[in-house]
Amino acid sequence: QLDQIIIHQQVELLEAILGTETSSKYEIKNHLGQRVYFAVEENGCFDRKLCSPFRPCTIRIADNSGREVIRVTRPLRCNSCWFPCFLQEV
């Protein structure tokens, strides 16, 4: 059982050197620092650059054997990325 989780984003070398944002990857660990899940954010480069905080995405969370256990989908929730008019939802 998990009573606490720690989420660490894995920084890509290309992202660190060039300052560009790539699809985010996360390690989800228990309170002992052992990885129990792994998460990957899926979205397009256009979405990351143009609509960064409002971008649509899918986050797939898998266990250590690679089986997907949770899928979180966040749709684009604005008429325009420059003039948001809806609250975010997942």
C-alpha positions, 0 to 999 in steps of 0.5 A: 500500500502507498500512503505517500508518493514522490514524483520526480520529473526526468530532465532530458539532456536536449531539454537542459542544453537547448532549453526546449521542452520535450514530452515530460517523463516522471518517476513515481516513488514510494516513501523509501525512494523506490520507483513504483510507477513511471509516467509519460506525458504525450502531446505535440511539440506545437501544443507545448510551444504555443499553448504551454499551460493550457495544452491538451495532453495524455499522461500514461502511468505504468507500473514497473512491468510496463502495464498501464494502470492509469490514463489521465486525459486533459483536453484543450479547454479554451477557444484560443491559447491566448484568451482562455475561457474555460477552467481546466479539467482532467 
